[in-house]
Amino acid sequence: MCHKFDTFLPQVKPAHPLNSCEHDHLHHKILNDLAPLAADLGLRFARTLKRYDYAQAHQELIDIHKSLRIEDLNLCDGTQELKLKARAYAARCRLTRQQFKNPEQAYQQCVQLAKRYQLTSPSIKQGDLIAALNRLCCERWWFRKIKVLRLRSIEAVARNIELVSRASSEYASQHAIKLNKQQKIQNRIYLSSTRITNERGESYTLQDLADRSVSNPTVRRAELMVRIRGFEVVAKLLDHVGEFYTLTTPSRMHACLKRGVNNPKYDKTTPRQAQDYLTHLWALMRSELHRQGISLYGFRVVEPHHDGTPHWHLMLFMPEEHKTVVRQIMQHYAFLENPDEPGAKDHRFKALSIDPNKGTAAGYIAKYIAKNIDGYGLNQTPDDKTATEAAERITTWANTWGIRQFQQIGGPSVSVWRQLRRLDKAEDEELEQARKAATASDWAAFMLAMGGIQISKKNHPIKPYYAYGWHLDQATGEITQTTKNRYLEPSRQRIVGVTSKGIAYDSRKHFWTVGENPDYSPKNLLAELSALSEAPTLIRSSKRAAGSALNASLPRRLRARHSTPRGGNRAGGVPVVNQQQINLSSGVGDCVRGEACGDSAQPPAPLDLDLDLYQ
C-alpha cells in the first residue's frame, strides 16, 4: 500500500486474508438472506469492484448485510415471517413480565430487548408504567415497529447504493414502490369488505366514506387549492404581498449527485433526519420573526430531490414593509452550516416575489400541489403517465419516511373548518356565519369570520371540541364512553365538534357499528385489483389461500404472500417456486404446483402481492 501513489512503481493491491472459495460462500449466504435486493446488490458489487477494488466491494456487502440482519431478525423476510418474529418477541416480553414481579424491572428488561432490535421503546406517560409494559407485550406493537424499521432500513440502503437517483429510480426505490402498491391493495380490499351501519339502518362501506374524505387525492388537492386561494384573497384585501421561498439542505445530506453517482460528501443522513434539520431551521426562523413582531401566513410544501433528500417550498404572505427583513432572517439561518461550499449560494435559499401581473399565488404553488398528490393537469397526454408515476413515487417517499407533505402556516384551524361543514344550522349568529362560509368552501370568508389573519389561535371565537369516543349497546340502549385503549391507558380525546362562547356543538349524529360487507365477493376482488394495478391479474398465493379462500369471507381469510426463492435446483440453478398460483382472470380455476393456471399457452407475468389483511 505504500506504493499506491507512486506512479513509477507497479500498483500493488493488498490480498484479502480469506480465499475466494470462502468469499463466494459468504456472498451467496448474504444474497440468500437479502433475496429481495439480491439482483441490485450483485450489480452494486460489480460496479464497486470496477470503480475501486475487491476489498471495498466485499466490505460494502458485509456492511449492508449487518444493517439488514439484526441478530435473528432479517428485515428482508416476508410479512408472515416478520409477524412470527413479532409474536415471538411479544411472548418473550410476557414471559419476562411473569418472571419479574416488579413492573419496573420487567419494563427495563423488555426495553433492552427492543433496543437490541433497534426499536424505540414506548415512553412512560404520566407515570403509567403498566401501559408501556402492555405495549411491549403486544405483538401488534412489535409488528408495526418492525414494519417501519424494515421499510426505512431497506430504503436507506437503496439510497446508499445509488438505487434512488435520476439514473435509476427517482424519489423512491422500486422495492418501496412495490410495497406501497401492495399496501394500497390491502387497504382497498379491507375498506371495501368492511361495512358500517348506524342505528337507523343506513349502511356504507368504508371505501365509500374514504372516497368522500381528504383520503381521496382529488378531494385533498381541491381543499388545499381552496385554502391557498382564500389566503390570496385575504392578502389582497389587506394589501399584503406574496413571497415564494425554496429551502434546501447542505450537500452532506444528499446521497447522489445529479448524474446518479454517490456524493463523496454524503454522511449517511436519511431523508427523515434531513427533514428534522429543515424543521429545526424553520423553528429558528419563526422564533426570530416572532421576536421582531412579524407574523406570516401561507403554506409549506415538502418534496424530494431525485435522490430522496427533502427540500421545502414556502408560499408566504406578509405586509410589504416586512419583506426585506424576512428574507434576511431566512437567508441568515439557511447559511448557518457550510455557507461557502460550492453551489450553496445558488441552491440553499431562493426567494421570489409574486408578481400579480404574471400570475396568481395559487398558480405559483398549484404545480407543486398537483405534483405531490396525483399529477393532475401537469401537461401529460393520456398515453403519457409521467406525472402520475412521479406523484406516486413522491407519495411513496413521504409514506416511507413519515414526512408531512403539506402544512398550513398561520390562519384559522382547518379542523374547525371541517367540523363546521358537518353541523346543521346554528342559532348563534357568529357561529352560523362561519358555518356558512365553510359549507360554501369560502376560506377567505371563513378567515374573516374567525377574526381575521392577525388574531392568534387562542383568541379565535370558535375552537375544536375534544371528547372521548362513545359506544351504543344495541341490547340495553346504554351509551358508554371509551376512556381506555387496548393498552389500558387513558384514551386520546378526538375532535368531535366545535365550541363557541362556552357551548359545545357535537358533530356526531349517529352510532355506528362495524361489520363485514356481505356483498363483497371474489368478483369484487378482481375489480379492486384491476382498478389498482395495470399488471395481469395473476397472484401467487400460499396453500392456505387456495381454492376455498376465495369465497364470501375472503377478506378475512386470504393470506396470500410472495416469497422470493432463495435457492435453485442443482441442474441449472433455476429457482423452484413451491407455491400454488391462482389465475383470477378465469375465476378460481385449477391450481397446480409450479405452473400457471388458465388456457393461455404463455402464462402472464405474475403480480407480486403481499395480501396480509388487517384483523
N, C-alpha and C positions, 0 to 999 in steps of 0.2 A: 504493500500500500504506500510505502514511502516513494515509490517511483510513479505514483499515479499522475502527478502533474509535471513530470519530467518528459518533455516531448522528444528527447533524444534517446530515451531508453524504451524498450518494448513494454507495452501496457500489461500489467500482471493483475489478474483478478484473484481474490482470495478464495481458497477452496472451502466448501462448507463441510463441517465435521460429519454430517450424515451422508450416506451414499445415496445414489439415485433410486435404488430399489426402495429404501426406507422412505424417501421423499415421495415417491409415487404412491406408496401405500397410504401415507399421511394425506396426500392431496385427494385421493379417492375417498378417504373417510370424511374429509371436510366437505367435499362436494356432495357426498351422500347425505350428510347431515343437513346441509343447506340446499336441498334439492330445488326449491322454487327459484333460487338465484344461481343455480349451477352453471347454466349457459353464460350468463353475464359475468360470473366470476372467472370462468375459463377464458373468456375474451379479455378480461382485465388482466389476468395473469400473463397472457401472451403479450399484451400491449406494454405492461410494465417491464417484462423481460426484454423487449425490443428497445425500450427507451433507456433503461438503466442496466440492471444485471439480475442474475438469478436469485441472489441472496435477498434483494429488496422485494422481488415478486413473491418469493417464498414467505418472507416475514409479513408482508401485507396480507396474504391469505390467512396466515395464522391469527393475525390481529382481528380480522373480520370474523373468523370463527369464534374467537373469545368474546367478541361483543354480542354475538347472536346465540351463543351457547353458555348459559349461566348455570353452572353446576349440572343438575339433571333437567333443567328447563331449556328446551330447544324452541326458540322463538319462530323457527321456520316450520314447526309442526302445524298440522291442520287444526281446525276448530275443535273437533271432537277430542283430539289428544290434549289440547290446552284445557278443555273442560275437565278432563280426567285429572290433570295436574292441579287445577284449582280445587277440585273436590278433595284431593289428597292433602293439599296444604291446609285447607279449612279443617279437615279431620284431625290433622296434626295439632292445630291450634286448640281444637276442642279437647283433645287428649291432654294437652299441656294445661288447659284450664282445670281439668279434673285432678291433675297431679298436684298443682299448686293451689292450696286453699286460699291463699292471699291473692285477691284480684290484681294488686299492684305487681306482684312478682309474675303472675301469669301474663299480664299485659306486656311487661318488659321482655319476656321470653318470646312472645308472639311478634313483637316489634322487631326483634333481632332476626326472626325468620323472614319477615317482609324485607328487611334491609339486605339480607343475603341475595334476594332476587331483584334487588334494585327497585323496589316498590316503596312509594311514600306511604307510611303507616298513617292510620286515621288519628287525628288530633283529639285531645280530650277537651270537650266543650263544656264550659260551666262546671268543671269538676266532675262530670259524669263519666266515670271510668268504665262502667258496665256497658254503655252504648258503644264505646270504642272497641271494647273487647268483643262485643257481639258482632261487630263488623269483621274483625279478624277471624271469627269463627264461621263466617258466611261464605259459601263458595261463590255466590253471585258477586260479592265484593272482590274476591280474588280474580274471578274471570274478567270482570270489567277492567281491572288494573292491568292484567296480563295482556288483554287485547290492545290497550293503548300502548303499553310498552313494546309489544310486538310490532305494531304498525310504525311507530316513531323510530324504533331502533333500525328496522329494515330500511326505512326511508332515509335515515341518516347515513347508513352505509351506501345506499344508492347515490346520494349526493357526493359522497367522498370518492366514489369510483367512476364519476362522470356519467352516471345514468340519468341525471336530471340536468339537462342543459339544452341549448338551442340545437346542438348537433345530434342529440339522441331523443329525449323526451322532455318537452318544456314543462316547467312548473311542478310536475309530479312524475314519479316513476310509473312504468307500466304495471308494476306489481300493485302499487297503491290504487291506480285507476281500476284495475280488475277487482280488487277488494271492495272499492266504493260501489261499483256496479252491482256486485253480489249483495251488498248491504241494502241498496235501493230495492232490489228484487225482494229480499226478505221483508223489508218494511212494507212494501206494497202488498205482498201476499198477506201479511199479518193484518194490515189495516182493512183490506178487502174481505178478509174472513172473520172479522170481528164486528159485531153489531151492537149498538146501544139503544135502549128503549126507555122512554120516560113513563111517568105514571098515567099519562093519557093514552098510551099505546102507540105513540109516534116513534118510529124506528128509523135509524140511519146507520150506514156503515161508517167506520172511522175514516175510510178513504174519501167518502163524500164530504165529510166535515173538513178533512185536511185540504181538499181541493178548494174550499171556500176561505181558507185562512191564509196567513202570510207564509205558511209552509209551501204554498203554490208559488213557484218563481214568478209567474205573471202578476199575481196579486202583490207579491213582495216588491217587485220593481215598480208597479203603479203607485203603491203607497209611498215609497221613497221619493219618487218624482213629484208627487203631490206635496210632500213636506218641503222639498227643496224649492219648488215653485212658490210655496207660501212664504218661505224666508225671503225670497227675492221681492215679492210684493210688499212685504213689510219694510224691507230695506229701501225701496223706492219711496214709500210714504214718509220715512224718516230721513231721506236724503243721505243714506249710508252708501258706502262703496263696497265693492266685492273684490276679494283678493284670492288668487289661486296659488297655493304653495305645494311644493314637492319636497319631501324629506327622505333621504336615503341613509344607509348605514356606511361605516368605514369599509375599506377594501378588505380588511382581515375577516369580515363576516361573509364574504362572497366565495362560494365553493368553486366556481368555474369562471373563466374568462369568456369574452364574447364568442370566441371561436370554439368553445366547448371543452377546452382542456383545463386541468386543475390550476387553480390560482396559487402561486407559490407563497402568497401571504396568508392563505386561509388557515385559521386556527381552530377548525372543527366546530365553530359556532353553529348551532341549529337554528332553523327559522323561528322557533319559539323563543329562543334566547335573544335573537335579533329583534323580535317584536317587543320583548321586555325592555330592550335597550331604547328603542324608539318611544315606548310608553314612558320610560323614565325621563327622556329628554323633554317630552311634551309636558310632564309634570313640572319640570324646572321652568319651562317657558310660561306655563299657566300661572305658577306662583309669582313670577316676576311681573307678569301682566296684572295680576291681582294687586300686587303691592303698588303699582302705578295707577290703579283705578281704571283699568281698561277691560271692558267686557266684550267678548266676541260671541258670535253665533253662526252656525252653519253645519257643515258635515265633514266627516273624515272617512276616506275610503282606503282600505289596505289591499294591495295587490302584490303578487310576487314578480321578481325578475325571472329571467329564463331559468336560473338555477335554483329557484325556490326561496331566495332571500327577499324578505318583505321590504316594501317602501310605501310611504304614505302620500296621499293626495288630500289636501285640505281646502275646502271651499268655505271661506270665512267672510262675514260682513262686519263692518265697523264704521264709526264716524271717520270722515276723510282726514281729520287732523291727527288721527292715531295711526295712520297707515305707515308713515316713516318709522315711528317708534316700534311698531310691531315687527316690521321687517328687521330692524336692527337687533331686537331681542332674539328673534328666532334664528337669525344668522349667527349670532354670538354663541348660542348653545349648540347649534348644529356643527360648529367647527371646534368644539372643545377638544376633540380627540383627533390627532394626526391632521391638523389643518393644512399642512404643506405637502401631503402625499399627492402623487400625480393623479389628476382628474378630480380632486376634491372640490376645487373652485367651480368646476363645470357641472358637477352632479350632486354634490352633497346637499345643497339647498338651492332651490329655484323659486322665484317669485314672479307672478304675472298679474297685472292689473286687468280686471274685466272691463272691456270696452263695450258699452251698450250698443254702439254703432255696428259692432262686428257680430254680436250675438248675446243671448241672454245667459245668465249664470247657470240656469238649468241646462242650457245647451252645452256649456263647458263641461259639465260633470256627467251628462247623460251617457256619454260614451263609456265612462268608467263604471257607471252603474250597470249598464247592459252587459259589458264585458265580463263583469264579475258575477253575473246571475245566470243569464241564459243566452247571451249573444244576440238579443233581439235588435234588428234594424241596423246591423253593422255591415251593410253593403255586401251581403253574401247572396249568391244565387241559390235557387232550390237545390241544385246539384252540388253546391259547394258548402260543406259543413264545417269550414274552418273556424268561424266564430263560435258556433255551438260547441265544437270539440274543445276550443280554448276555454270557454266558460265552464265546461265540465271538468277540465283539468284544474282550473283555479278553485272551483268548489271542492274538488278532492283535496287539493293542497290545504285549504282552510280547515276542512274537517279533520285531516290528518294531524295537523299541528295545533288544533284548538284555537284558531285565530279568528277574532271577530272582524268581519269584513267591513261593516258599516256602523258608524256611531254618530249620533247627533250631538252637537256641541251647543250648549245653551238652549233657550226656548223652553216651552212647556213640556210636560210629561206625555210621552206617546201612549203610556199605559192608561192615563186618564182619557185620552182621545179614543182609544179602542173600547174602553168600558162605557163611555157615553154613547157610543154607537149601538150598544146593546140595550140601553134603557128606553123606556116609554116616556111619553110627555110628562114633564115635571111641572109642579106648581110654582116652584121658586123661579123667578124671572131670570136671575143671573145664571142659574144652572141650565135653564131652558135655552138661553141664548147660546151657551157653549155647546149644548147638545145638538142644536140645530146646525151649528157650524160644522161639528164633527160628522153629523149624518150627511151633510151636503158635501163632504170631502173638501172643505174650505179651510186649509191650515192657517191662512192669514187671518181670517175672521176668528178662528179658534184662539190664536195667539192673542189677539186684541181682547177677546172675552176673558182670557186668563190673566189680564192685567198688563199686557204688553211685553216687550222684549227686555226691558231694563229691570223688571221685578225679579227677585230671587225665587227659587222654587219653594222655600219655606214660607213665603208670603203669598203663594198662589191661592186664590179663593177656593179652588177645587183640587182635592188631593186624592191619591189612591186609598181605597179601603181594603184593609187586610183582615182576613178571618180564616178559621180552620175549615177544612172540608167537612161536609155533612153526609150522613147516610140515612136512608129511609128503610125501616123494617117493613117489608110488604105485609107481613102477617099481623103485626101489632099496630102498625102506623106510627111507631115511635121514631123520632128524629134524634140521632146522636152525632156528636162531633168527633172527628178523628184527630185526637190530640197527641197520639203516639204513633210513631212509624214502626217499620218492621224491626228496627234495632232497639225499640223501647226507649227512645229518646223523644223529647217534645218535637212534634211535627212543625215544619216551617209553614207559617201562615202565608196564604196566597192572596193575590189581588182578586177580589170578587166584586168590586164595585167602586164607588167614589164617595167621598164625604164632602159636604158643603155646609158651612155655618153650624158645625157640630152635629149634623144629621147624616146618617149613613144610608146610602142608596145601594142596595144589593142587586147586582145584575143577574143573579141566578134565579131562574124561573121554574126549573123542573128538577126532579130527582131522576138520575139516570142509572140504569143497571147495564152491566157489560155481559155479553154472551156471544156465542158463536153464531155465525151467519149461516142459516140453514140453506140459503140459495147458492152458497159457494160450492163449486164442483171442479173436477179436473178441467172442464172446458174453460172455466174462469181462469184457471192457472195458465192455460195456453194463451188466453187473451192478455194476461198480465205480462207473460214472458215476451210475447210478440210485440207488445207496446213498449217494452223497456229495452229490448235488445234487437239488433239487426242481424244477429247470427242465427244460423239454423236452430230449430227447436229440438235439439238433441241434448239431453243431460246425462251425466254419469251419476248413478245412484248406488248406494250400498244395498246389500241383500235385504236388509231390514225394510228398505223403502220400496222394494219391487212389488209389482202386482197389486196386492190388496191395499197398499198405502194410498193409491190414487182413487180414493172414494170420497164420500161426502165429508169425512172427518180428516181429510188430507192435511189442512193447515196445522193440525195438532200432532200429526203422526209422522209427517215427512221428515226424514233425516238423511237427505242426500248430500254427499260431500265428494270432493275431488281430492285425491291424494296423488301427488306426483310419484311415479315409480322410482324406487331407489336402487334397483338392480337390473340385471338383464340376463338373458339366457346365455349359456356358455358358448353356444354355437356362433352367434353373430352379434351378441351384445345388445339385442333389441329389447327394450323394456317390455315386460309382460304385465298387462293390465288385468288383475284379478278382481274385476268389478263387473257388475251387471249394468247394462245400458238399456235405457228405455227410449224408444222413438215416440215422442209426444205428438209428432205430426200425424200419426195414424192411430191415435188412441194409445192404449196400454201396449198391445201387441205381444209378441212372443220374445222373451229375453233369453239370450244365450250367452254363455261365458266367453268374453273376449271378442265378441262380434257385435256389429251394429245391427239393430232390427230394422225392418222395413223392406220395401220392394225394390228400392234403387240398387243398382249394382255397385255404385260408388257411394259409400256412406258419407254423409256430410260431416264437416269438421265439428267436433263436439263443442258445446257451450259449457265452459267450466263453471259450475255453480257450487256454492257452499251454503246450501239451504239449511241453516240451523235456526229454526224459528224460535221466537220467544215463547216461553211458557207463561 
